[in-house]
Amino acid sequence: MEKDNTPPGFLNDSVEFFSMNGEIHYIRDGKMFSWDELTLDIATILRLQLDNDIKALVGLAAMGITDPKDQLHQFAFCNFGEFDKNADIADNGGIIHREYWDCRHRDTCRGHGWICKLPDVKKGKLTIHEIKLMQEIGTDKTNKEIASDLHISTHTVNRECTNLAHKIGCFTKTGISTFAASHGII
């Protein structure tokens, strides 16, 4: 069976969100829409997903976002900002793909790691600190340079790299960098 390479939202009722110039848009039935054109059925699916994600609601509160429309917009921006080959909402109405993407606000966002979905790993869950560690590793710095940047000891960097490697199943800096790149971390 040949895989369909048609991007989501082009030939069916699935929905693909993406950020363009800092604004959320989506594609459905082959047409592009702005966030202001969000239909009630899509808004309802997003609202149900958000209401069932207590961590995201806490993150939104930490950001001071209390208006339900603004909450929905931020939730969509944080979780569906990348245009990829996975439908964010399936044509049967279920959300099937939240993505961690490079929104460029990670260092200053009070909701980072709370609203956005951190990448799935083989063992346990990633922490915000581990995301920062992967970003440092991805710059090809030495452990001494990483320790200086993160204000921790070289011994701690070595230990955290080992723990991170076990979590993601990649046991070299190259493997960790590849994982980070494939998950939008670097």
Secondary structure, 3 states (H helix, E strand, C coil): CCCCCCCCCCCCCCEEEEEECCEEEEEECCEEEEHHHCCHHHHHHHHHHHHCCHHHHHHHHHCCCCCHHHHHHHHHHHHCCCCCCCCCECCCCCECCCCCCCCCCCCCCCCCCCCCCCCCCCCCCCCHHHHHHHHHHCCCCCHHHHHHHHCCCHHHHHHHHHHHHHHHCCCCHHHHHHHHHHCCCC
